[in-house]
Amino acid sequence: QVQLVESGGGLVQAGGSLKLSCAASGRTAGRNAMGWFRQAPGEREFVATINWRGDRTDYSNSVKGRFTISRDNAKNTMYLQMNSLKPEDTAVYYCAAISTYYGLGSRSIGDYYYWGQGTQVTVSS
């Protein structure tokens, strides 16, 4: 079992930056590929993913070049550095982990088994 807790959300002006954190705990934390998703009114959408070692990443086209996903397995924590924020980035951001060990990340929401409770990010224009 893995438990995930997000933090770092808040209100920021357009063009600003925020850094989200996702703390993982549990017996297998640190061995799972992980990802960030977000949900405005509507469906939850993929943002970024990172493999278990932290050396392979993938991003949605809407955030590529502005957001950076990373992880520190010694601290069992994943991060999402968000720069050049836009009002359309406003959403609840969720971190998630894939249940299998030592794997690659994924864009597919169905591949994720563990989810955090979400943190609100609001970007004002």
Beta strands, then each sheet from edge to edge (+ up, - down):
strand 1: 3-7
strand 2: 10-13
strand 3: 18-25
strand 4: 32-39
strand 5: 45-50
strand 6: 57-59
strand 7: 67-72
strand 8: 77-82
strand 9: 91-101
strand 10: 112-115
strand 11: 119-124
sheet 1: 1+ 3- 8+ 7-
sheet 2: 2+ 11+ 9- 4+ 5- 6+
sheet 3: 2+ 11+ 9- 10+
end
